[in-house]
Amino acid sequence: MQLLFLAFEAALYPTLLAAVVILLTQPRRIQLITAYLLGGLTISIGLGLAIIAALKDSGQLNSSSSGLSWETDLAVGGVALLLAVALALRADERMRERRAGKHPAKEEQDDREPWSQRVLSRGSAPIVFFAALAINVPGAAYVVALKDIAAGHHSTGTDILLVVLFNAIMFMLAEIPLLGLLFAPERTDKLVGRMDHWLSANGRRIAIGLCGVLGVFLIVRGIVHST
């Protein structure tokens, strides 16, 4: 159940949602979404299995109550809560304003769209594939899930199955629109427009909520496992 919670938490990663919305507005969106999924799943599953192998070889995860396990939960949970507070206080906006004040010549450059958005908007499947490799490195929820899988001491086949299933859930907000474009394109178009509007209006609140929930969950679990 905890892995399932972490998978759904990872599925709502704002960067993934933004990337999907950008790709869904492009002319060759089926090809682009497919390329994004292939790139994202390749790097995510590959790095995930590598991390699990490294954790197992380290011998530091003998049980869920091991020092590395609960210390990781507390550390990641604390960072997630700090990020939630920083977003709620709009510390990122104030930091950008201070940087713009110190370097006025760079203000116009800083206001440009993020590089990932510019790359994804080019409409090239190979470029989108390689961009997905860079964008979809493991996030906090996924790293914690990989640590949990490694601590379970499963067989290699079970580890692979769990990682693949986790990624299938984590990328569901790209998989579902792709299926929609294939089988119900008109309805999908309407939903994409609503999603774009909703993300624009609620992106910060989504990020705050995700970080806050993940932080509380991990800190509570870390305290329980430390005793």
C-alpha positions in Angstrom: 0.0 0.0 0.0 2.9 2.4 0.8 4.4 1.8 -2.6 1.0 2.4 -4.2 0.7 5.7 -2.3 4.2 6.8 -3.4 3.4 5.8 -7.1 0.3 8.0 -7.2 2.3 10.8 -5.4 5.0 10.6 -8.1 2.3 10.5 -10.9 1.3 14.1 -10.0 4.8 15.4 -10.4 4.2 19.0 -11.8 7.0 18.7 -14.4 5.4 15.6 -15.9 2.0 17.2 -16.0 3.4 20.3 -17.7 5.3 18.2 -20.3 2.2 16.2 -21.2 0.1 19.4 -21.6 2.8 20.9 -23.9 3.0 17.8 -26.1 -0.7 17.4 -26.4 -0.9 20.9 -28.0 1.6 19.9 -30.8 0.5 18.8 -34.3 2.1 15.3 -34.1 1.0 14.7 -30.6 0.6 10.9 -30.7 4.1 10.4 -32.0 5.5 13.0 -29.5 3.7 11.5 -26.5 4.9 8.0 -27.5 8.4 9.3 -27.8 8.2 11.0 -24.4 6.9 7.8 -22.8 9.6 5.7 -24.3 12.3 8.1 -23.2 10.8 8.6 -19.7 10.3 4.9 -19.0 13.7 4.0 -20.4 15.6 6.4 -18.0 13.2 5.9 -15.1 13.2 2.1 -15.1 16.9 1.8 -16.0 18.0 4.1 -13.2 15.5 2.6 -10.8 16.9 -0.9 -11.3 20.5 0.4 -11.0 19.7 2.2 -7.7 18.1 -0.9 -6.3 21.1 -3.0 -7.2 23.5 -0.5 -5.7 21.4 -0.4 -2.4 21.4 -4.1 -2.2 25.1 -4.4 -2.8 25.8 -1.8 -0.1 24.3 -4.1 2.5 22.9 -1.2 4.5 19.2 -2.0 4.0 18.8 -5.2 6.0 15.3 -4.3 7.1 12.8 -1.4 7.0 14.1 -0.4 10.4 17.7 0.0 9.3 19.4 3.3 9.9 19.7 4.2 6.3 16.0 3.5 5.8 14.5 5.7 8.5 17.1 8.3 8.2 16.4 8.6 4.5 12.7 9.0 5.2 13.3 11.8 7.7 15.8 13.6 5.5 13.6 13.5 2.3 10.5 14.2 4.4 12.1 17.3 5.9 13.3 18.6 2.6 9.8 18.1 1.1 8.2 20.0 4.0 10.7 22.9 3.7 9.9 23.0 -0.1 6.2 23.1 0.6 6.7 26.1 3.1 9.0 27.9 0.6 6.4 27.5 -2.2 3.6 28.7 0.1 5.6 31.8 1.1 6.5 32.3 -2.6 10.2 32.4 -1.7 11.1 31.3 -5.2 9.4 34.4 -6.7 11.2 36.7 -4.2 14.5 35.1 -5.1 13.9 35.6 -8.8 13.0 39.3 -8.1 16.3 39.8 -6.2 18.3 38.2 -8.9 16.6 40.4 -11.5 17.4 43.4 -9.4 21.1 42.5 -9.2 21.4 41.6 -12.9 18.9 43.8 -14.9 20.6 42.8 -18.1 19.7 39.2 -17.5 16.1 39.8 -16.6 14.8 39.3 -20.1 16.7 36.0 -20.4 15.4 34.7 -17.0 11.9 35.4 -18.1 12.1 33.1 -21.1 10.3 29.8 -21.0 12.2 26.9 -19.3 14.5 25.0 -21.6 12.4 21.8 -21.3 9.3 23.6 -22.5 11.2 25.1 -25.5 12.6 21.7 -26.4 9.3 19.9 -26.1 7.6 22.5 -28.3 9.8 21.9 -31.3 7.7 19.0 -32.4 10.5 16.5 -33.1 10.1 13.0 -31.8 13.8 12.2 -31.4 14.4 15.5 -29.5 11.4 14.8 -27.2 12.8 11.3 -26.6 16.2 12.6 -25.5 14.5 15.5 -23.5 12.5 12.9 -21.6 15.7 11.1 -20.7 16.9 14.3 -19.0 13.6 15.4 -17.5 12.6 12.1 -15.9 15.4 11.4 -13.5 14.1 9.8 -10.2 12.2 12.3 -8.0 11.9 12.2 -4.2 8.9 9.8 -4.0 10.4 7.4 -6.6 13.8 7.3 -4.7 12.0 6.5 -1.5 10.0 3.8 -3.2 13.2 2.3 -4.7 14.7 2.3 -1.2 11.6 0.4 0.0 11.8 -2.1 -2.8 15.5 -2.8 -2.1 14.8 -3.2 1.6 12.3 -5.9 0.8 15.0 -8.2 -0.4 12.9 -9.6 -3.3 14.2 -11.7 -6.1 15.5 -9.9 -9.2 12.4 -10.7 -11.1 10.1 -9.3 -8.4 12.2 -6.1 -8.2 11.8 -5.7 -12.0 8.1 -6.3 -11.8 7.7 -3.8 -8.9 9.7 -1.1 -10.7 7.8 -1.6 -14.0 4.4 -1.4 -12.2 5.5 1.6 -10.2 6.5 3.4 -13.5 3.2 2.3 -15.2 1.3 4.2 -12.4 3.8 7.1 -12.3 3.4 7.8 -16.0 -0.3 7.2 -16.2 -1.1 10.9 -16.9 0.9 10.5 -20.1 -0.5 7.0 -20.9 -4.1 7.9 -20.4 -4.1 10.9 -22.8 -2.3 8.7 -25.4 -5.0 6.1 -25.2 -7.6 8.9 -25.4 -6.0 10.3 -28.6 -6.1 6.8 -30.2 -9.7 6.0 -29.2 -11.5 9.2 -28.4 -9.6 12.2 -29.9 -12.4 14.8 -29.7 -13.2 14.1 -26.0 -9.4 14.1 -25.3 -9.0 17.5 -26.9 -11.6 19.0 -24.6 -10.0 17.4 -21.5 -6.6 18.7 -22.5 -7.9 22.3 -22.7 -9.4 21.9 -19.2 -6.2 20.4 -17.8 -4.1 23.2 -19.2 -6.3 25.8 -17.7 -6.5 23.9 -14.4 -2.7 23.5 -14.2 -2.1 27.2 -14.9 -4.5 28.2 -12.1 -3.5 25.6 -9.5 0.1 24.6 -10.3 1.5 26.1 -7.1 -1.2 24.7 -4.9 -0.7 21.2 -6.4 3.1 21.4 -5.7 2.5 22.6 -2.1 0.0 19.9 -1.4 2.2 17.1 -2.9 5.3 18.2 -1.0 3.4 18.6 2.2 1.7 15.3 2.1 4.9 13.5 1.1 6.8 15.3 3.8 4.4 14.4 6.6 4.1 10.8 5.4 7.9 10.2 5.4 8.6 12.0 8.7 5.9 10.0 10.5 7.1 6.8 9.0 10.8 7.6 9.8 9.9 8.3 13.4 8.0 5.0 13.7 10.9 3.0 12.1 13.5 4.7 14.3 12.1 3.4 17.5 
